[in-house]
Amino acid sequence: MLSKSCQYALRAVVYIAEESSTTQLVGAQQMAESLQIPKHFLSKILQQLSRNKLISSTKGPNGGFYLSRENEQVTIDRIIEVIDGPGLFTACVLGLPSCSSAHPCPLHEQAVGYRDGLYHKLKNLTIRELTLVTRLEKKESSTPK
């Protein structure tokens, strides 16, 4: 459902949230190596996120990326919208331009509930909340059972 660019953007945002602070910036090279994403591709994604004020950056030899308190409150649907465009959660799952509630495609009725439910969850999930969930999952998976 999400493009490769969007998947990389979400992974990068979580990485920045976990590894940076306003005094500890994360560089694109470090992030690319850690996430195993081609640096050039990741750099373009980071520029797009920064231009849209979804992440913060500092230029220069000691520059890098971080999340401000304002960035932490950005919702996940906003990141998806910036990277994949605004129509992802309204488009037909079969890609039919004429699909709508009035003229449904064969999968419309089954897909619309799932699509709308996912959109609602992502619209109410902030970067900060997503990061807390991933930290908790990492902690639970590293705890001996």
N, CA, C and O atoms as CSV, one atom per row, in Angstrom:
chain,resi,resn,atom,element,x,y,z
A,1,MET,N,N,0.816,-1.192,0.000
A,1,MET,CA,C,0.000,0.000,0.000
A,1,MET,C,C,0.866,1.265,0.000
A,1,MET,O,O,0.601,2.196,-0.761
A,2,LEU,N,N,1.884,1.301,0.838
A,2,LEU,CA,C,2.777,2.457,0.884
A,2,LEU,C,C,3.930,2.250,-0.089
A,2,LEU,O,O,4.425,1.136,-0.253
A,3,SER,N,N,4.348,3.327,-0.728
A,3,SER,CA,C,5.490,3.256,-1.636
A,3,SER,C,C,6.770,2.976,-0.845
A,3,SER,O,O,6.810,3.141,0.374
A,4,LYS,N,N,7.802,2.554,-1.555
A,4,LYS,CA,C,9.106,2.325,-0.928
A,4,LYS,C,C,9.616,3.628,-0.305
A,4,LYS,O,O,10.193,3.609,0.782
A,5,SER,N,N,9.408,4.748,-0.982
A,5,SER,CA,C,9.825,6.049,-0.438
A,5,SER,C,C,9.141,6.331,0.890
A,5,SER,O,O,9.770,6.815,1.832
A,6,CYS,N,N,7.860,6.029,0.960
A,6,CYS,CA,C,7.101,6.287,2.185
A,6,CYS,C,C,7.549,5.351,3.310
A,6,CYS,O,O,7.659,5.771,4.462
A,7,GLN,N,N,7.804,4.100,2.979
A,7,GLN,CA,C,8.315,3.159,3.983
A,7,GLN,C,C,9.646,3.660,4.534
A,7,GLN,O,O,9.868,3.641,5.745
A,8,TYR,N,N,10.528,4.107,3.646
A,8,TYR,CA,C,11.823,4.643,4.072
A,8,TYR,C,C,11.635,5.896,4.927
A,8,TYR,O,O,12.328,6.074,5.929
A,9,ALA,N,N,10.706,6.757,4.538
A,9,ALA,CA,C,10.457,7.989,5.297
A,9,ALA,C,C,10.010,7.671,6.720
A,9,ALA,O,O,10.492,8.281,7.674
A,10,LEU,N,N,9.104,6.731,6.863
A,10,LEU,CA,C,8.620,6.362,8.198
A,10,LEU,C,C,9.735,5.749,9.033
A,10,LEU,O,O,9.863,6.053,10.219
A,11,ARG,N,N,10.545,4.883,8.417
A,11,ARG,CA,C,11.678,4.291,9.137
A,11,ARG,C,C,12.670,5.367,9.561
A,11,ARG,O,O,13.196,5.329,10.674
A,12,ALA,N,N,12.926,6.326,8.674
A,12,ALA,CA,C,13.872,7.405,8.980
A,12,ALA,C,C,13.360,8.286,10.115
A,12,ALA,O,O,14.127,8.667,10.999
A,13,VAL,N,N,12.083,8.608,10.096
A,13,VAL,CA,C,11.511,9.458,11.145
A,13,VAL,C,C,11.607,8.771,12.504
A,13,VAL,O,O,11.956,9.408,13.499
A,14,VAL,N,N,11.301,7.484,12.551
A,14,VAL,CA,C,11.412,6.742,13.815
A,14,VAL,C,C,12.873,6.714,14.268
A,14,VAL,O,O,13.159,6.884,15.453
A,15,TYR,N,N,13.790,6.502,13.334
A,15,TYR,CA,C,15.220,6.482,13.665
A,15,TYR,C,C,15.657,7.833,14.237
A,15,TYR,O,O,16.347,7.889,15.255
A,16,ILE,N,N,15.253,8.911,13.579
A,16,ILE,CA,C,15.605,10.248,14.067
A,16,ILE,C,C,15.035,10.460,15.466
A,16,ILE,O,O,15.714,10.992,16.344
A,17,ALA,N,N,13.803,10.050,15.667
A,17,ALA,CA,C,13.161,10.216,16.980
A,17,ALA,C,C,13.904,9.456,18.066
A,17,ALA,O,O,14.014,9.933,19.196
A,18,GLU,N,N,14.411,8.287,17.733
A,18,GLU,CA,C,15.098,7.460,18.730
A,18,GLU,C,C,16.542,7.878,18.960
A,18,GLU,O,O,17.055,7.731,20.070
A,19,GLU,N,N,17.202,8.392,17.940
A,19,GLU,CA,C,18.648,8.614,18.014
A,19,GLU,C,C,19.078,10.070,18.163
A,19,GLU,O,O,20.261,10.336,18.379
A,20,SER,N,N,18.158,11.009,18.055
A,20,SER,CA,C,18.577,12.412,18.063
A,20,SER,C,C,17.982,13.188,19.227
A,20,SER,O,O,17.085,12.725,19.931
A,21,SER,N,N,18.520,14.383,19.393
A,21,SER,CA,C,17.962,15.386,20.298
A,21,SER,C,C,18.361,16.732,19.700
A,21,SER,O,O,19.040,16.771,18.674
A,22,THR,N,N,17.958,17.817,20.315
A,22,THR,CA,C,18.326,19.127,19.763
A,22,THR,C,C,19.827,19.379,19.848
A,22,THR,O,O,20.347,20.248,19.148
A,23,THR,N,N,20.523,18.635,20.693
A,23,THR,CA,C,21.981,18.776,20.795
A,23,THR,C,C,22.724,17.608,20.153
A,23,THR,O,O,23.939,17.686,19.968
A,24,GLN,N,N,22.034,16.547,19.817
A,24,GLN,CA,C,22.633,15.354,19.202
A,24,GLN,C,C,21.929,15.103,17.872
A,24,GLN,O,O,20.856,14.500,17.835
A,25,LEU,N,N,22.537,15.569,16.780
A,25,LEU,CA,C,21.930,15.436,15.459
A,25,LEU,C,C,22.306,14.103,14.824
A,25,LEU,O,O,23.321,13.500,15.171
A,26,VAL,N,N,21.478,13.658,13.896
A,26,VAL,CA,C,21.730,12.415,13.166
A,26,VAL,C,C,22.026,12.778,11.719
A,26,VAL,O,O,21.250,13.486,11.078
A,27,GLY,N,N,23.154,12.289,11.205
A,27,GLY,CA,C,23.527,12.552,9.824
A,27,GLY,C,C,22.895,11.565,8.860
A,27,GLY,O,O,22.529,10.452,9.236
A,28,ALA,N,N,22.772,11.992,7.607
A,28,ALA,CA,C,22.163,11.144,6.581
A,28,ALA,C,C,22.988,9.877,6.346
A,28,ALA,O,O,22.426,8.800,6.149
A,29,GLN,N,N,24.314,10.002,6.366
A,29,GLN,CA,C,25.177,8.835,6.141
A,29,GLN,C,C,24.968,7.783,7.228
A,29,GLN,O,O,24.788,6.601,6.936
A,30,GLN,N,N,24.995,8.223,8.470
A,30,GLN,CA,C,24.785,7.323,9.610
A,30,GLN,C,C,23.426,6.631,9.501
A,30,GLN,O,O,23.309,5.425,9.720
A,31,MET,N,N,22.413,7.408,9.163
A,31,MET,CA,C,21.061,6.872,9.054
A,31,MET,C,C,20.963,5.873,7.901
A,31,MET,O,O,20.369,4.805,8.051
A,32,ALA,N,N,21.539,6.213,6.768
A,32,ALA,CA,C,21.494,5.336,5.597
A,32,ALA,C,C,22.157,3.991,5.896
A,32,ALA,O,O,21.637,2.937,5.531
A,33,GLU,N,N,23.302,4.040,6.559
A,33,GLU,CA,C,24.003,2.799,6.901
A,33,GLU,C,C,23.207,1.971,7.900
A,33,GLU,O,O,23.061,0.761,7.730
A,34,SER,N,N,22.704,2.604,8.916
A,34,SER,CA,C,21.972,1.894,9.960
A,34,SER,C,C,20.670,1.282,9.442
A,34,SER,O,O,20.310,0.167,9.817
A,35,LEU,N,N,19.973,2.015,8.581
A,35,LEU,CA,C,18.683,1.550,8.061
A,35,LEU,C,C,18.811,0.763,6.762
A,35,LEU,O,O,17.830,0.220,6.255
A,36,GLN,N,N,20.035,0.708,6.227
A,36,GLN,CA,C,20.310,0.017,4.968
A,36,GLN,C,C,19.441,0.563,3.831
A,36,GLN,O,O,18.760,-0.175,3.119
A,37,ILE,N,N,19.497,1.883,3.699
A,37,ILE,CA,C,18.788,2.600,2.644
A,37,ILE,C,C,19.842,3.341,1.827
A,37,ILE,O,O,20.738,3.950,2.412
A,38,PRO,N,N,19.767,3.313,0.486
A,38,PRO,CA,C,20.736,4.067,-0.313
A,38,PRO,C,C,20.753,5.546,0.103
A,38,PRO,O,O,19.708,6.190,0.191
A,39,LYS,N,N,21.961,6.069,0.357
A,39,LYS,CA,C,22.101,7.422,0.909
A,39,LYS,C,C,21.473,8.488,0.014
A,39,LYS,O,O,20.788,9.385,0.505
A,40,HIS,N,N,21.700,8.398,-1.279
A,40,HIS,CA,C,21.162,9.412,-2.195
A,40,HIS,C,C,19.632,9.430,-2.136
A,40,HIS,O,O,19.018,10.496,-2.097
A,41,PHE,N,N,19.030,8.254,-2.130
A,41,PHE,CA,C,17.569,8.120,-2.063
A,41,PHE,C,C,17.054,8.669,-0.733
A,41,PHE,O,O,16.078,9.419,-0.700
A,42,LEU,N,N,17.714,8.291,0.358
A,42,LEU,CA,C,17.319,8.760,1.684
A,42,LEU,C,C,17.462,10.278,1.796
A,42,LEU,O,O,16.609,10.936,2.391
A,43,SER,N,N,18.519,10.830,1.237
A,43,SER,CA,C,18.740,12.281,1.303
A,43,SER,C,C,17.593,13.056,0.662
A,43,SER,O,O,17.168,14.085,1.186
A,44,LYS,N,N,17.096,12.565,-0.465
A,44,LYS,CA,C,15.961,13.224,-1.125
A,44,LYS,C,C,14.713,13.166,-0.251
A,44,LYS,O,O,13.965,14.140,-0.164
A,45,ILE,N,N,14.491,12.034,0.390
A,45,ILE,CA,C,13.335,11.874,1.280
A,45,ILE,C,C,13.461,12.820,2.469
A,45,ILE,O,O,12.491,13.477,2.849
A,46,LEU,N,N,14.653,12.889,3.056
A,46,LEU,CA,C,14.882,13.762,4.211
A,46,LEU,C,C,14.675,15.232,3.844
A,46,LEU,O,O,14.125,16.001,4.632
A,47,GLN,N,N,15.116,15.619,2.649
A,47,GLN,CA,C,14.898,16.995,2.187
A,47,GLN,C,C,13.406,17.299,2.088
A,47,GLN,O,O,12.952,18.370,2.489
A,48,GLN,N,N,12.659,16.352,1.553
A,48,GLN,CA,C,11.213,16.533,1.407
A,48,GLN,C,C,10.540,16.665,2.781
A,48,GLN,O,O,9.674,17.519,2.976
A,49,LEU,N,N,10.941,15.823,3.716
A,49,LEU,CA,C,10.382,15.887,5.073
A,49,LEU,C,C,10.748,17.209,5.750
A,49,LEU,O,O,9.920,17.815,6.431
A,50,SER,N,N,11.975,17.644,5.561
A,50,SER,CA,C,12.445,18.890,6.170
A,50,SER,C,C,11.753,20.106,5.555
A,50,SER,O,O,11.332,21.012,6.273
A,51,ARG,N,N,11.636,20.124,4.225
A,51,ARG,CA,C,10.960,21.230,3.539
A,51,ARG,C,C,9.516,21.392,4.006
A,51,ARG,O,O,8.991,22.504,4.060
A,52,ASN,N,N,8.888,20.274,4.340
A,52,ASN,CA,C,7.496,20.300,4.795
A,52,ASN,C,C,7.379,20.411,6.313
A,52,ASN,O,O,6.292,20.272,6.874
A,53,LYS,N,N,8.507,20.663,6.969
A,53,LYS,CA,C,8.563,20.895,8.425
A,53,LYS,C,C,8.068,19.705,9.256
A,53,LYS,O,O,7.479,19.873,10.324
A,54,LEU,N,N,8.325,18.498,8.735
A,54,LEU,CA,C,7.972,17.287,9.471
A,54,LEU,C,C,9.138,16.812,10.326
A,54,LEU,O,O,8.947,16.114,11.322
A,55,ILE,N,N,10.351,17.199,9.927
A,55,ILE,CA,C,11.560,16.983,10.721
A,55,ILE,C,C,12.339,18.295,10.690
A,55,ILE,O,O,12.068,19.162,9.860
A,56,SER,N,N,13.297,18.438,11.585
A,56,SER,CA,C,14.125,19.645,11.623
A,56,SER,C,C,15.542,19.285,11.199
A,56,SER,O,O,15.980,18.146,11.360
A,57,SER,N,N,16.252,20.266,10.659
A,57,SER,CA,C,17.623,20.012,10.230
A,57,SER,C,C,18.491,21.231,10.485
A,57,SER,O,O,18.013,22.361,10.587
A,58,THR,N,N,19.782,20.958,10.584
A,58,THR,CA,C,20.793,21.995,10.713
A,58,THR,C,C,21.823,21.725,9.635
A,58,THR,O,O,22.289,20.595,9.484
A,59,LYS,N,N,22.181,22.757,8.884
A,59,LYS,CA,C,23.147,22.598,7.799
A,59,LYS,C,C,24.564,22.795,8.316
A,59,LYS,O,O,24.782,23.311,9.412
A,60,GLY,N,N,25.521,22.369,7.495
A,60,GLY,CA,C,26.917,22.572,7.833
A,60,GLY,C,C,27.626,21.273,8.140
A,60,GLY,O,O,27.014,20.205,8.137
A,61,PRO,N,N,28.951,21.368,8.411
A,61,PRO,CA,C,29.749,20.162,8.641
A,61,PRO,C,C,29.295,19.353,9.852
A,61,PRO,O,O,29.463,18.133,9.880
A,62,ASN,N,N,28.733,20.006,10.832
A,62,ASN,CA,C,28.221,19.299,12.009
A,62,ASN,C,C,26.695,19.221,11.992
A,62,ASN,O,O,26.062,19.001,13.025
A,63,GLY,N,N,26.122,19.401,10.818
A,63,GLY,CA,C,24.673,19.409,10.681
A,63,GLY,C,C,24.079,18.014,10.727
A,63,GLY,O,O,24.787,17.010,10.804
A,64,GLY,N,N,22.777,17.987,10.677
A,64,GLY,CA,C,22.064,16.723,10.695
A,64,GLY,C,C,20.590,16.954,10.955
A,64,GLY,O,O,20.074,18.059,10.789
A,65,PHE,N,N,19.934,15.901,11.359
A,65,PHE,CA,C,18.486,15.933,11.535
A,65,PHE,C,C,18.106,15.638,12.977
A,65,PHE,O,O,18.802,14.914,13.690
A,66,TYR,N,N,16.988,16.215,13.386
A,66,TYR,CA,C,16.444,15.984,14.727
A,66,TYR,C,C,14.959,16.299,14.695
A,66,TYR,O,O,14.445,16.826,13.708
A,67,LEU,N,N,14.278,15.975,15.775
A,67,LEU,CA,C,12.861,16.305,15.905
A,67,LEU,C,C,12.689,17.360,16.989
A,67,LEU,O,O,13.162,17.193,18.114
A,68,SER,N,N,12.019,18.429,16.645
A,68,SER,CA,C,11.647,19.425,17.651
A,68,SER,C,C,10.399,18.910,18.365
A,68,SER,O,O,9.804,17.917,17.946
A,69,ARG,N,N,10.016,19.572,19.419
A,69,ARG,CA,C,8.773,19.180,20.117
A,69,ARG,C,C,7.582,19.267,19.161
A,69,ARG,O,O,6.666,18.447,19.210
A,70,GLU,N,N,7.616,20.268,18.302
A,70,GLU,CA,C,6.544,20.429,17.313
A,70,GLU,C,C,6.538,19.251,16.332
A,70,GLU,O,O,5.476,18.726,15.998
A,71,ASN,N,N,7.729,18.838,15.872
A,71,ASN,CA,C,7.819,17.695,14.956
A,71,ASN,C,C,7.269,16.422,15.581
A,71,ASN,O,O,6.640,15.614,14.897
A,72,GLU,N,N,7.501,16.239,16.873
A,72,GLU,CA,C,7.040,15.024,17.552
A,72,GLU,C,C,5.523,14.891,17.534
A,72,GLU,O,O,4.994,13.790,17.688
A,73,GLN,N,N,4.821,16.002,17.347
A,73,GLN,CA,C,3.353,15.984,17.337
A,73,GLN,C,C,2.764,15.793,15.936
A,73,GLN,O,O,1.545,15.745,15.772
A,74,VAL,N,N,3.631,15.685,14.936
A,74,VAL,CA,C,3.167,15.429,13.567
A,74,VAL,C,C,2.539,14.042,13.530
A,74,VAL,O,O,3.069,13.097,14.115
A,75,THR,N,N,1.410,13.925,12.842
A,75,THR,CA,C,0.753,12.622,12.741
A,75,THR,C,C,1.288,11.846,11.539
A,75,THR,O,O,1.754,12.427,10.558
A,76,ILE,N,N,1.211,10.538,11.640
A,76,ILE,CA,C,1.768,9.651,10.621
A,76,ILE,C,C,1.085,9.850,9.271
A,76,ILE,O,O,1.736,9.741,8.232
A,77,ASP,N,N,-0.210,10.137,9.269
A,77,ASP,CA,C,-0.902,10.364,7.997
A,77,ASP,C,C,-0.302,11.551,7.245
A,77,ASP,O,O,-0.311,11.573,6.014
A,78,ARG,N,N,0.215,12.527,7.972
A,78,ARG,CA,C,0.820,13.709,7.336
A,78,ARG,C,C,2.103,13.331,6.601
A,78,ARG,O,O,2.361,13.829,5.505
A,79,ILE,N,N,2.901,12.457,7.194
A,79,ILE,CA,C,4.127,11.987,6.537
A,79,ILE,C,C,3.756,11.241,5.261
A,79,ILE,O,O,4.352,11.463,4.207
A,80,ILE,N,N,2.773,10.362,5.362
A,80,ILE,CA,C,2.332,9.585,4.201
A,80,ILE,C,C,1.817,10.517,3.106
A,80,ILE,O,O,2.114,10.315,1.928
A,81,GLU,N,N,1.056,11.525,3.485
A,81,GLU,CA,C,0.504,12.478,2.517
A,81,GLU,C,C,1.609,13.246,1.800
A,81,GLU,O,O,1.533,13.453,0.589
A,82,VAL,N,N,2.629,13.668,2.533
A,82,VAL,CA,C,3.732,14.423,1.933
A,82,VAL,C,C,4.524,13.551,0.956
A,82,VAL,O,O,4.912,14.023,-0.112
A,83,ILE,N,N,4.764,12.306,1.303
A,83,ILE,CA,C,5.584,11.433,0.464
A,83,ILE,C,C,4.781,10.790,-0.668
A,83,ILE,O,O,5.224,10.799,-1.816
A,84,ASP,N,N,3.616,10.238,-0.364
A,84,ASP,CA,C,2.840,9.500,-1.372
A,84,ASP,C,C,1.691,10.291,-1.988
A,84,ASP,O,O,1.044,9.818,-2.922
A,85,GLY,N,N,1.434,11.481,-1.477
A,85,GLY,CA,C,0.357,12.294,-2.029
A,85,GLY,C,C,-0.931,12.152,-1.239
A,85,GLY,O,O,-1.096,11.210,-0.465
A,86,PRO,N,N,-1.839,13.093,-1.438
A,86,PRO,CA,C,-3.057,13.138,-0.627
A,86,PRO,C,C,-4.118,12.095,-0.979
A,86,PRO,O,O,-5.049,11.905,-0.196
A,87,GLY,N,N,-4.019,11.425,-2.099
A,87,GLY,CA,C,-5.088,10.522,-2.525
A,87,GLY,C,C,-4.983,9.086,-2.072
A,87,GLY,O,O,-5.844,8.275,-2.413
A,88,LEU,N,N,-3.960,8.742,-1.317
A,88,LEU,CA,C,-3.734,7.342,-0.959
A,88,LEU,C,C,-4.921,6.722,-0.236
A,88,LEU,O,O,-5.264,5.568,-0.496
A,89,PHE,N,N,-5.544,7.455,0.652
A,89,PHE,CA,C,-6.634,6.890,1.445
A,89,PHE,C,C,-8.015,7.149,0.845
A,89,PHE,O,O,-9.035,6.864,1.473
A,90,THR,N,N,-8.040,7.684,-0.360
A,90,THR,CA,C,-9.316,7.869,-1.043
A,90,THR,C,C,-9.355,7.137,-2.375
A,90,THR,O,O,-10.423,6.972,-2.963
A,91,ALA,N,N,-8.203,6.701,-2.852
A,91,ALA,CA,C,-8.125,6.044,-4.154
A,91,ALA,C,C,-8.702,4.630,-4.105
A,91,ALA,O,O,-8.719,3.980,-3.059
A,92,CYS,N,N,-9.163,4.184,-5.238
A,92,CYS,CA,C,-9.674,2.823,-5.395
A,92,CYS,C,C,-8.530,1.824,-5.227
A,92,CYS,O,O,-7.430,2.047,-5.735
A,93,VAL,N,N,-8.784,0.731,-4.519
A,93,VAL,CA,C,-7.736,-0.274,-4.312
A,93,VAL,C,C,-7.361,-0.973,-5.614
A,93,VAL,O,O,-6.267,-1.527,-5.723
A,94,LEU,N,N,-8.248,-0.955,-6.595
A,94,LEU,CA,C,-7.945,-1.533,-7.905
A,94,LEU,C,C,-7.406,-0.488,-8.880
A,94,LEU,O,O,-7.048,-0.811,-10.012
A,95,GLY,N,N,-7.353,0.767,-8.430
A,95,GLY,CA,C,-6.838,1.837,-9.277
A,95,GLY,C,C,-7.825,2.338,-10.314
A,95,GLY,O,O,-7.430,3.000,-11.274
A,96,LEU,N,N,-9.097,2.036,-10.137
A,96,LEU,CA,C,-10.106,2.470,-11.106
A,96,LEU,C,C,-10.522,3.914,-10.820
A,96,LEU,O,O,-10.961,4.218,-9.711
A,97,PRO,N,N,-10.390,4.802,-11.800
A,97,PRO,CA,C,-10.703,6.213,-11.556
A,97,PRO,C,C,-12.187,6.481,-11.308
A,97,PRO,O,O,-12.532,7.471,-10.662
A,98,SER,N,N,-13.063,5.621,-11.806
A,98,SER,CA,C,-14.504,5.865,-11.656
A,98,SER,C,C,-15.097,5.246,-10.395
A,98,SER,O,O,-16.294,5.393,-10.147
A,99,CYS,N,N,-14.287,4.560,-9.596
A,99,CYS,CA,C,-14.788,3.898,-8.394
A,99,CYS,C,C,-15.196,4.930,-7.346
A,99,CYS,O,O,-14.461,5.878,-7.067
A,100,SER,N,N,-16.379,4.729,-6.774
A,100,SER,CA,C,-16.890,5.587,-5.703
A,100,SER,C,C,-18.009,4.833,-5.002
A,100,SER,O,O,-18.359,3.723,-5.405
A,101,SER,N,N,-18.567,5.420,-3.968
A,101,SER,CA,C,-19.701,4.783,-3.289
A,101,SER,C,C,-20.888,4.640,-4.236
A,101,SER,O,O,-21.651,3.679,-4.142
A,102,ALA,N,N,-21.041,5.597,-5.144
A,102,ALA,CA,C,-22.141,5.544,-6.111
A,102,ALA,C,C,-21.879,4.539,-7.228
A,102,ALA,O,O,-22.812,3.937,-7.758
A,103,HIS,N,N,-20.604,4.357,-7.587
A,103,HIS,CA,C,-20.206,3.425,-8.650
A,103,HIS,C,C,-19.056,2.554,-8.137
A,103,HIS,O,O,-17.916,2.726,-8.570
A,104,PRO,N,N,-19.336,1.632,-7.228
A,104,PRO,CA,C,-18.260,0.857,-6.595
A,104,PRO,C,C,-17.636,-0.194,-7.517
A,104,PRO,O,O,-18.300,-0.783,-8.370
A,105,CYS,N,N,-16.337,-0.403,-7.310
A,105,CYS,CA,C,-15.641,-1.493,-7.987
A,105,CYS,C,C,-15.960,-2.786,-7.228
A,105,CYS,O,O,-16.587,-2.732,-6.170
A,106,PRO,N,N,-15.542,-3.944,-7.745
A,106,PRO,CA,C,-15.856,-5.210,-7.065
A,106,PRO,C,C,-15.320,-5.315,-5.630
A,106,PRO,O,O,-15.880,-6.064,-4.829
A,107,LEU,N,N,-14.261,-4.591,-5.289
A,107,LEU,CA,C,-13.680,-4.672,-3.943
A,107,LEU,C,C,-14.028,-3.480,-3.054
A,107,LEU,O,O,-13.625,-3.438,-1.891
A,108,HIS,N,N,-14.758,-2.533,-3.579
A,108,HIS,CA,C,-15.007,-1.279,-2.865
A,108,HIS,C,C,-15.584,-1.493,-1.464
A,108,HIS,O,O,-15.042,-0.980,-0.485
A,109,GLU,N,N,-16.652,-2.230,-1.369
A,109,GLU,CA,C,-17.327,-2.404,-0.071
A,109,GLU,C,C,-16.423,-3.089,0.955
A,109,GLU,O,O,-16.450,-2.730,2.132
A,110,GLN,N,N,-15.625,-4.067,0.526
A,110,GLN,CA,C,-14.726,-4.763,1.441
A,110,GLN,C,C,-13.544,-3.876,1.844
A,110,GLN,O,O,-13.119,-3.890,2.999
A,111,ALA,N,N,-13.024,-3.119,0.905
A,111,ALA,CA,C,-11.800,-2.353,1.148
A,111,ALA,C,C,-12.029,-1.041,1.891
A,111,ALA,O,O,-11.180,-0.627,2.679
A,112,VAL,N,N,-13.145,-0.390,1.658
A,112,VAL,CA,C,-13.337,0.954,2.201
A,112,VAL,C,C,-13.300,0.975,3.731
A,112,VAL,O,O,-12.766,1.918,4.315
A,113,GLY,N,N,-13.847,-0.030,4.381
A,113,GLY,CA,C,-13.822,-0.069,5.844
A,113,GLY,C,C,-12.416,-0.203,6.396
A,113,GLY,O,O,-12.050,0.476,7.355
A,114,TYR,N,N,-11.622,-1.089,5.784
A,114,TYR,CA,C,-10.237,-1.265,6.225
A,114,TYR,C,C,-9.424,-0.003,5.968
A,114,TYR,O,O,-8.666,0.449,6.825
A,115,ARG,N,N,-9.593,0.556,4.778
A,115,ARG,CA,C,-8.854,1.761,4.398
A,115,ARG,C,C,-9.192,2.924,5.330
A,115,ARG,O,O,-8.299,3.624,5.808
A,116,ASP,N,N,-10.475,3.123,5.583
A,116,ASP,CA,C,-10.892,4.222,6.456
A,116,ASP,C,C,-10.435,4.002,7.899
A,116,ASP,O,O,-10.058,4.950,8.588
A,117,GLY,N,N,-10.471,2.747,8.350
A,117,GLY,CA,C,-10.010,2.431,9.703
A,117,GLY,C,C,-8.523,2.700,9.869
A,117,GLY,O,O,-8.093,3.261,10.877
A,118,LEU,N,N,-7.737,2.293,8.870
A,118,LEU,CA,C,-6.294,2.538,8.914
A,118,LEU,C,C,-6.013,4.038,8.889
A,118,LEU,O,O,-5.177,4.532,9.646
A,119,TYR,N,N,-6.710,4.753,8.023
A,119,TYR,CA,C,-6.524,6.206,7.946
A,119,TYR,C,C,-6.822,6.864,9.296
A,119,TYR,O,O,-6.069,7.726,9.750
A,120,HIS,N,N,-7.900,6.462,9.923
A,120,HIS,CA,C,-8.275,7.038,11.219
A,120,HIS,C,C,-7.183,6.780,12.266
A,120,HIS,O,O,-6.847,7.671,13.046
A,121,LYS,N,N,-6.633,5.562,12.282
A,121,LYS,CA,C,-5.565,5.242,13.241
A,121,LYS,C,C,-4.324,6.094,12.984
A,121,LYS,O,O,-3.733,6.632,13.921
A,122,LEU,N,N,-3.930,6.217,11.719
A,122,LEU,CA,C,-2.728,6.973,11.378
A,122,LEU,C,C,-2.919,8.471,11.571
A,122,LEU,O,O,-1.959,9.182,11.867
A,123,LYS,N,N,-4.131,8.954,11.412
A,123,LYS,CA,C,-4.436,10.375,11.622
A,123,LYS,C,C,-4.367,10.731,13.105
A,123,LYS,O,O,-4.201,11.898,13.459
A,124,ASN,N,N,-4.493,9.734,13.960
A,124,ASN,CA,C,-4.470,9.971,15.405
A,124,ASN,C,C,-3.196,9.462,16.077
A,124,ASN,O,O,-3.108,9.455,17.305
A,125,LEU,N,N,-2.212,9.039,15.289
A,125,LEU,CA,C,-0.953,8.523,15.819
A,125,LEU,C,C,0.168,9.505,15.505
A,125,LEU,O,O,0.457,9.764,14.336
A,126,THR,N,N,0.801,10.054,16.541
A,126,THR,CA,C,1.891,11.010,16.339
A,126,THR,C,C,3.234,10.280,16.244
A,126,THR,O,O,3.351,9.108,16.603
A,127,ILE,N,N,4.231,10.998,15.756
A,127,ILE,CA,C,5.588,10.449,15.700
A,127,ILE,C,C,6.022,10.029,17.102
A,127,ILE,O,O,6.593,8.953,17.282
A,128,ARG,N,N,5.754,10.866,18.080
A,128,ARG,CA,C,6.135,10.551,19.468
A,128,ARG,C,C,5.480,9.257,19.933
A,128,ARG,O,O,6.147,8.407,20.523
A,129,GLU,N,N,4.197,9.096,19.679
A,129,GLU,CA,C,3.486,7.883,20.096
A,129,GLU,C,C,4.017,6.651,19.376
A,129,GLU,O,O,4.177,5.593,19.985
A,130,LEU,N,N,4.291,6.784,18.080
A,130,LEU,CA,C,4.838,5.661,17.320
A,130,LEU,C,C,6.197,5.256,17.873
A,130,LEU,O,O,6.498,4.068,17.983
A,131,THR,N,N,7.013,6.238,18.219
A,131,THR,CA,C,8.335,5.960,18.774
A,131,THR,C,C,8.229,5.265,20.125
A,131,THR,O,O,9.002,4.350,20.410
A,132,LEU,N,N,7.290,5.682,20.952
A,132,LEU,CA,C,7.089,5.021,22.246
A,132,LEU,C,C,6.688,3.564,22.047
A,132,LEU,O,O,7.142,2.691,22.787
A,133,VAL,N,N,5.848,3.297,21.062
A,133,VAL,CA,C,5.421,1.923,20.764
A,133,VAL,C,C,6.613,1.089,20.307
A,133,VAL,O,O,6.784,-0.040,20.767
A,134,THR,N,N,7.447,1.630,19.404
A,134,THR,CA,C,8.593,0.860,18.912
A,134,THR,C,C,9.611,0.614,20.016
A,134,THR,O,O,10.219,-0.455,20.066
A,135,ARG,N,N,9.805,1.588,20.903
A,135,ARG,CA,C,10.726,1.382,22.034
A,135,ARG,C,C,10.215,0.279,22.951
A,135,ARG,O,O,10.989,-0.567,23.400
A,136,LEU,N,N,8.926,0.284,23.227
A,136,LEU,CA,C,8.326,-0.733,24.085
A,136,LEU,C,C,8.461,-2.114,23.453
A,136,LEU,O,O,8.784,-3.084,24.139
A,137,GLU,N,N,8.213,-2.207,22.148
A,137,GLU,CA,C,8.333,-3.491,21.457
A,137,GLU,C,C,9.772,-3.994,21.491
A,137,GLU,O,O,10.004,-5.186,21.694
A,138,LYS,N,N,10.744,-3.097,21.294
A,138,LYS,CA,C,12.153,-3.492,21.357
A,138,LYS,C,C,12.512,-3.984,22.753
A,138,LYS,O,O,13.210,-4.986,22.908
A,139,LYS,N,N,12.033,-3.274,23.759
A,139,LYS,CA,C,12.318,-3.645,25.144
A,139,LYS,C,C,11.725,-5.016,25.460
A,139,LYS,O,O,12.384,-5.854,26.076
A,140,GLU,N,N,10.483,-5.242,25.038
A,140,GLU,CA,C,9.823,-6.525,25.297
A,140,GLU,C,C,10.501,-7.667,24.553
A,140,GLU,O,O,10.594,-8.775,25.080
A,141,SER,N,N,10.978,-7.414,23.331
A,141,SER,CA,C,11.614,-8.481,22.559
A,141,SER,C,C,13.010,-8.808,23.074
A,141,SER,O,O,13.517,-9.904,22.831
A,142,SER,N,N,13.644,-7.865,23.789
A,142,SER,CA,C,14.981,-8.125,24.331
A,142,SER,C,C,14.942,-8.689,25.749
A,142,SER,O,O,15.970,-9.115,26.274
A,143,THR,N,N,13.774,-8.695,26.365
A,143,THR,CA,C,13.626,-9.232,27.718
A,143,THR,C,C,13.558,-10.754,27.648
A,143,THR,O,O,12.732,-11.294,26.912
A,144,PRO,N,N,14.424,-11.472,28.410
A,144,PRO,CA,C,14.380,-12.940,28.392
A,144,PRO,C,C,13.043,-13.450,28.930
A,144,PRO,O,O,12.461,-12.885,29.856
A,145,LYS,N,N,12.583,-14.532,28.317
A,145,LYS,CA,C,11.294,-15.103,28.731
A,145,LYS,C,C,11.462,-16.412,29.434
A,145,LYS,O,O,10.476,-17.022,29.846
